[in-house]
Amino acid sequence: MAKRGRHPHGRGRQGKRKRQTRPAAGHRHGPGDLLADVRQRLASGEPVDFLAHVSTLLAAVDPRGENPFERGRADGTEGVRLPTLLESFAEVVLPETTALLAVLAELGPDELTRARARRALAARADPLPGWLARLGDASVYRAVVSTYVLGDGENVVLGARLPGHELTACIYIDHNLGTVVKDAFPAPSPVSDVVERLREAADDLDIGYRDLGLADARARVAQAIEVGAITFPPFETET
């Protein structure tokens, strides 16, 4: 975390607000491109690559990111919604859509979405990577918070275990702007390694690090996500 509201990750322009609405899924890429992206990310063997990609799809169809003063798109049509996207995955029986359904079955934003994804997934026989087949076994095991002495923002760093893998999510919550998630990024590394790199990058004695209870971490992050989700224009970064 940097001083006086400067971006905590030292990545220049990231974290600044972009005055644009999120594109609808499929707006820039066709179905073939989506499937190719899925194949490429699954082939990498890194869960973060694939999970971040599906997260991007979910963000693209989240209506909370749209301009509240506009109805539909400029051409008078509505953007793609998650039920439509989920239905297309269920209808097209391919290993790539099976993998997408496996993630939505666990990370879908509501129980109805997750139930529909599980129902479609139950009819598939495509093999999945071990970590993806057991994504429901993932758990967050440690949370660390780093706070600048003035308290204008904080990094909440979450360490998670997936079968055979560890990953870390670093979430920057800005209190000056109303306690919102201003930036976040995942890393395919244990949380202890990520915290050490943050310490070295900041090199600031005014930044304190301490372990945070998991329930407290969940409450802080969930509140900041919700406030950020209804903020317009939304905060968007490369990650």
Residue pairs with C-beta under 8 A, 6 or more apart in sequence:
1 8
1 146
1 147
1 148
1 153
1 154
1 155
1 172
1 202
1 204
1 207
2 8
2 10
2 148
2 202
2 204
3 148
3 150
3 204
3 206
4 150
4 152
5 152
5 153
5 174
5 176
7 14
7 15
7 172
7 183
8 146
8 153
8 155
8 172
8 183
8 202
9 15
9 170
9 172
9 183
9 185
9 201
10 201
14 183
14 237
14 238
14 239
15 172
15 182
15 183
15 235
15 237
16 237
17 233
17 234
17 235
17 236
18 233
18 234
18 236
19 233
20 233
20 236
21 65
21 66
21 67
21 70
21 233
22 59
22 60
22 62
22 65
22 66
22 234
22 236
23 60
24 60
24 61
24 73
24 79
24 80
25 57
25 60
25 61
25 80
25 85
26 34
26 80
27 60
27 79
27 80
29 37
31 88
31 92
34 96
35 94
35 96
35 97
37 53
38 50
38 53
38 96
38 99
38 100
39 96
41 49
41 50
41 53
42 50
42 96
42 99
42 129
44 50
45 129
46 165
46 188
47 131
47 132
47 162
47 165
47 167
47 188
48 167
48 186
48 187
48 188
50 99
50 103
50 132
51 103
51 107
51 186
52 186
52 239
54 100
54 103
54 104
54 107
55 107
57 85
57 100
58 82
58 107
58 108
58 109
59 65
60 80
61 79
61 80
61 81
61 82
61 85
62 82
62 109
62 229
63 79
63 81
64 229
64 230
64 234
65 229
65 232
65 234
66 79
67 232
67 233
68 232
72 78
72 79
73 79
82 108
82 109
82 113
83 113
83 116
86 101
86 104
86 108
86 113
86 116
86 117
86 120
88 97
89 97
89 100
89 101
89 104
89 117
89 120
90 97
90 101
90 116
90 117
90 120
93 124
94 126
95 126
95 127
98 121
98 124
98 126
98 128
99 126
99 128
99 132
101 117
101 120
101 121
101 124
102 117
102 121
102 128
102 132
102 133
102 135
103 132
103 135
104 113
104 114
104 117
105 114
105 117
105 118
105 121
105 135
105 136
106 114
106 135
106 136
106 138
107 135
108 114
108 117
130 163
130 164
131 162
131 163
131 164
131 165
134 162
134 163
135 162
137 162
137 163
138 160
138 161
138 162
138 163
139 160
139 161
140 158
140 159
140 160
140 214
140 217
141 159
141 160
141 161
142 158
142 159
142 191
142 211
142 214
143 156
143 157
143 158
143 159
143 211
143 212
143 213
143 214
143 216
143 217
144 156
144 157
144 159
144 191
144 195
144 209
144 210
144 211
144 212
145 154
145 155
145 156
145 157
145 209
145 210
145 211
145 212
145 217
145 220
146 154
146 155
146 157
146 195
146 198
146 202
146 207
146 208
146 209
147 153
147 154
147 155
147 207
147 208
148 154
148 204
148 206
148 207
149 206
149 207
149 208
151 175
152 174
152 175
152 176
153 172
153 173
153 174
153 175
153 176
153 182
154 172
154 173
154 175
155 170
155 171
155 172
155 173
155 198
156 170
156 171
156 173
156 212
156 217
156 220
156 221
157 168
157 169
157 170
157 171
157 191
157 194
157 195
157 198
158 168
158 169
158 170
158 171
158 191
158 217
158 221
159 166
159 167
159 168
159 190
159 191
159 192
159 194
160 166
160 167
160 168
160 169
165 188
166 188
166 189
166 190
166 191
167 186
167 187
167 188
167 189
168 186
168 187
168 189
168 190
168 191
168 193
168 194
169 184
169 185
169 186
169 187
170 184
170 185
170 186
170 187
170 194
170 198
171 181
171 183
171 184
171 221
171 224
172 181
172 182
172 183
172 184
173 179
173 180
173 181
173 182
173 220
173 221
173 224
174 180
174 181
174 182
178 227
178 231
179 223
179 224
179 227
180 224
180 227
180 228
180 231
180 235
181 221
181 224
181 225
181 228
181 235
182 228
182 235
183 235
183 237
183 239
184 237
184 239
185 239
186 239
187 194
195 209
199 207
199 209
212 220
228 234
228 235
